[in-house]
Amino acid sequence: MSRPDWLPSSTVSVNLHVFETTAYRVSFYPAEDRVTVDADGSGGSVVLFLDRPEIARLRGVLEQAERELTARQNTENGPRVVRGPAA
């Protein structure tokens, strides 16, 4: 499914804190080669609409984030600690 030119590339900006209590529900649309992923928590939910290439891209981003987080934690300086109002 390609995005029509008249449709904006994004429609809203949200923040989602994922905790162990966050529930995920995946809905499959095989004829359209896409899924939706609903991340649901006590404060609301966010639904991701993903074509197959975007599933792979999101997976790659999360895998890279995990690798980089591990690498940064294993540097000789140790993990970065942030304190105060900006944290």
VOSEDO-580941 format. One record per residue: z, x, y of N, C-alpha, C in turn. Coordinates in nm, 3 decimals. Layout:
residues N
[node [Z,X,Y],[Z,X,Y],[Z,X,Y]]
...
END
This chain:
residues 87
[node [0.000,0.085,-0.117],[0.000,0.000,0.000],[0.000,0.089,0.122]]
[node [-0.101,0.082,0.203],[-0.110,0.159,0.326],[-0.057,0.077,0.441]]
[node [-0.001,0.146,0.540],[0.051,0.079,0.659],[-0.066,0.038,0.747]]
[node [-0.075,-0.091,0.782],[-0.179,-0.134,0.876],[-0.157,-0.068,1.012]]
[node [-0.265,-0.043,1.085],[-0.256,0.023,1.216],[-0.168,-0.054,1.313]]
[node [-0.166,-0.186,1.304],[-0.090,-0.267,1.398],[0.060,-0.267,1.368]]
[node [0.098,-0.223,1.249],[0.238,-0.223,1.209],[0.302,-0.091,1.247]]
[node [0.415,-0.093,1.319],[0.480,0.034,1.355],[0.526,0.109,1.231]]
[node [0.536,0.241,1.243],[0.575,0.321,1.127],[0.722,0.300,1.091]]
[node [0.803,0.255,1.184],[0.941,0.217,1.155],[0.977,0.103,1.248]]
[node [1.073,0.023,1.205],[1.107,-0.094,1.285],[1.251,-0.094,1.336]]
[node [1.336,-0.007,1.280],[1.475,-0.006,1.322],[1.537,0.129,1.286]]
[node [1.638,0.166,1.357],[1.710,0.289,1.327],[1.849,0.252,1.277]]
[node [1.886,0.302,1.159],[2.016,0.270,1.102],[2.080,0.397,1.048]]
[node [2.210,0.390,1.030],[2.286,0.495,0.962],[2.347,0.433,0.838]]
[node [2.348,0.510,0.732],[2.403,0.460,0.607],[2.494,0.567,0.549]]
[node [2.621,0.533,0.536],[2.716,0.622,0.469],[2.722,0.579,0.324]]
[node [2.686,0.669,0.235],[2.684,0.638,0.092],[2.815,0.686,0.031]]
[node [2.884,0.596,-0.036],[3.010,0.626,-0.103],[2.998,0.589,-0.251]]
[node [3.100,0.621,-0.327],[3.097,0.589,-0.469],[3.093,0.438,-0.493]]
[node [3.129,0.359,-0.394],[3.125,0.214,-0.408],[2.990,0.153,-0.368]]
[node [2.900,0.234,-0.316],[2.768,0.184,-0.277],[2.692,0.143,-0.403]]
[node [2.641,0.022,-0.401],[2.563,-0.029,-0.515],[2.414,-0.020,-0.481]]
[node [2.333,0.010,-0.582],[2.189,0.018,-0.564],[2.122,-0.085,-0.655]]
[node [2.022,-0.151,-0.599],[1.942,-0.245,-0.678],[1.796,-0.211,-0.652]]
[node [1.722,-0.190,-0.756],[1.579,-0.158,-0.744],[1.497,-0.278,-0.788]]
[node [1.402,-0.317,-0.705],[1.307,-0.422,-0.740],[1.171,-0.357,-0.756]]
[node [1.101,-0.391,-0.863],[0.973,-0.328,-0.897],[0.857,-0.422,-0.867]]
[node [0.751,-0.365,-0.811],[0.628,-0.437,-0.781],[0.512,-0.356,-0.839]]
[node [0.496,-0.358,-0.973],[0.398,-0.270,-1.038],[0.254,-0.295,-0.993]]
[node [0.217,-0.418,-0.966],[0.080,-0.447,-0.925],[0.048,-0.382,-0.790]]
[node [0.152,-0.360,-0.708],[0.135,-0.298,-0.577],[0.175,-0.151,-0.576]]
[node [0.218,-0.099,-0.692],[0.259,0.041,-0.707],[0.369,0.078,-0.608]]
[node [0.472,-0.008,-0.600],[0.581,0.017,-0.507],[0.711,-0.042,-0.559]]
[node [0.821,-0.003,-0.494],[0.954,-0.057,-0.524],[1.026,-0.083,-0.392]]
[node [1.133,-0.159,-0.402],[1.231,-0.164,-0.295],[1.364,-0.117,-0.354]]
[node [1.441,-0.044,-0.274],[1.572,0.003,-0.316],[1.673,-0.052,-0.216]]
[node [1.764,-0.134,-0.264],[1.867,-0.196,-0.181],[1.996,-0.118,-0.201]]
[node [2.043,-0.054,-0.094],[2.173,0.015,-0.095],[2.272,-0.080,-0.030]]
[node [2.369,-0.127,-0.105],[2.458,-0.234,-0.060],[2.603,-0.187,-0.062]]
[node [2.672,-0.210,0.047],[2.813,-0.175,0.058],[2.890,-0.285,0.128]]
[node [3.018,-0.262,0.153],[3.103,-0.365,0.212],[3.065,-0.394,0.357]]
[node [2.996,-0.301,0.425],[2.960,-0.322,0.565],[2.819,-0.371,0.585]]
[node [2.744,-0.393,0.479],[2.607,-0.440,0.491],[2.518,-0.370,0.391]]
[node [2.388,-0.387,0.411],[2.294,-0.325,0.318],[2.172,-0.275,0.392]]
[node [2.102,-0.183,0.329],[1.977,-0.128,0.379],[1.878,-0.133,0.265]]
[node [1.756,-0.177,0.294],[1.652,-0.182,0.193],[1.544,-0.083,0.229]]
[node [1.510,0.004,0.134],[1.399,0.097,0.150],[1.277,0.038,0.081]]
[node [1.164,0.038,0.149],[1.037,-0.007,0.092],[0.956,0.119,0.063]]
[node [0.929,0.146,-0.065],[0.871,0.274,-0.104],[0.748,0.256,-0.192]]
[node [0.634,0.309,-0.144],[0.517,0.324,-0.229],[0.544,0.444,-0.320]]
[node [0.467,0.455,-0.427],[0.489,0.565,-0.522],[0.493,0.703,-0.456]]
[node [0.402,0.738,-0.365],[0.408,0.871,-0.303],[0.537,0.892,-0.222]]
[node [0.589,0.784,-0.163],[0.711,0.796,-0.084],[0.834,0.811,-0.173]]
[node [0.829,0.756,-0.294],[0.938,0.778,-0.390],[0.947,0.927,-0.421]]
[node [0.832,0.987,-0.449],[0.829,1.131,-0.479],[0.873,1.214,-0.357]]
[node [0.830,1.174,-0.239],[0.867,1.248,-0.118],[1.017,1.239,-0.093]]
[node [1.076,1.120,-0.106],[1.220,1.104,-0.087],[1.297,1.183,-0.190]]
[node [1.252,1.180,-0.315],[1.316,1.259,-0.420],[1.314,1.407,-0.384]]
[node [1.201,1.457,-0.336],[1.189,1.597,-0.297],[1.281,1.633,-0.182]]
[node [1.292,1.545,-0.084],[1.381,1.570,0.030],[1.526,1.579,-0.016]]
[node [1.569,1.488,-0.104],[1.706,1.489,-0.152],[1.734,1.611,-0.240]]
[node [1.637,1.649,-0.323],[1.655,1.769,-0.405],[1.666,1.893,-0.319]]
[node [1.582,1.904,-0.215],[1.587,2.019,-0.124],[1.719,2.021,-0.047]]
[node [1.765,1.905,-0.004],[1.893,1.898,0.068],[2.007,1.946,-0.020]]
[node [2.007,1.907,-0.147],[2.112,1.951,-0.239],[2.107,2.102,-0.261]]
[node [1.985,2.155,-0.281],[1.972,2.301,-0.300],[2.019,2.377,-0.176]]
[node [1.979,2.329,-0.058],[2.017,2.399,0.065],[2.167,2.389,0.091]]
[node [2.226,2.275,0.063],[2.370,2.260,0.078],[2.444,2.358,-0.011]]
[node [2.401,2.369,-0.137],[2.462,2.464,-0.229],[2.446,2.606,-0.179]]
[node [2.326,2.640,-0.133],[2.301,2.776,-0.083],[2.390,2.807,0.037]]
[node [2.404,2.713,0.126],[2.488,2.735,0.245],[2.635,2.747,0.208]]
[node [2.677,2.676,0.107],[2.817,2.685,0.063],[2.844,2.818,-0.007]]
[node [2.741,2.879,-0.059],[2.757,3.003,-0.133],[2.729,3.128,-0.051]]
[node [2.711,3.114,0.081],[2.690,3.231,0.164],[2.822,3.306,0.180]]
[node [2.813,3.431,0.222],[2.936,3.510,0.236],[3.029,3.454,0.344]]
[node [2.976,3.375,0.437],[3.060,3.316,0.542],[3.130,3.190,0.494]]
[node [3.091,3.138,0.380],[3.153,3.017,0.328],[3.101,2.894,0.400]]
[node [3.153,2.779,0.365],[3.106,2.655,0.426],[3.143,2.647,0.573]]
[node [3.057,2.580,0.649],[3.082,2.557,0.792],[3.180,2.442,0.804]]
[node [3.286,2.461,0.881],[3.387,2.357,0.901],[3.376,2.308,1.044]]
[node [3.367,2.177,1.062],[3.360,2.117,1.194],[3.485,2.036,1.215]]
[node [3.551,2.058,1.328],[3.673,1.985,1.362],[3.659,1.924,1.502]]
[node [3.737,1.823,1.528],[3.739,1.766,1.663],[3.653,1.643,1.674]]
[node [3.638,1.592,1.797],[3.569,1.465,1.820],[3.424,1.465,1.773]]
[node [3.358,1.582,1.777],[3.218,1.589,1.734],[3.202,1.573,1.584]]
[node [3.309,1.595,1.508],[3.302,1.582,1.363],[3.294,1.439,1.329]]
END
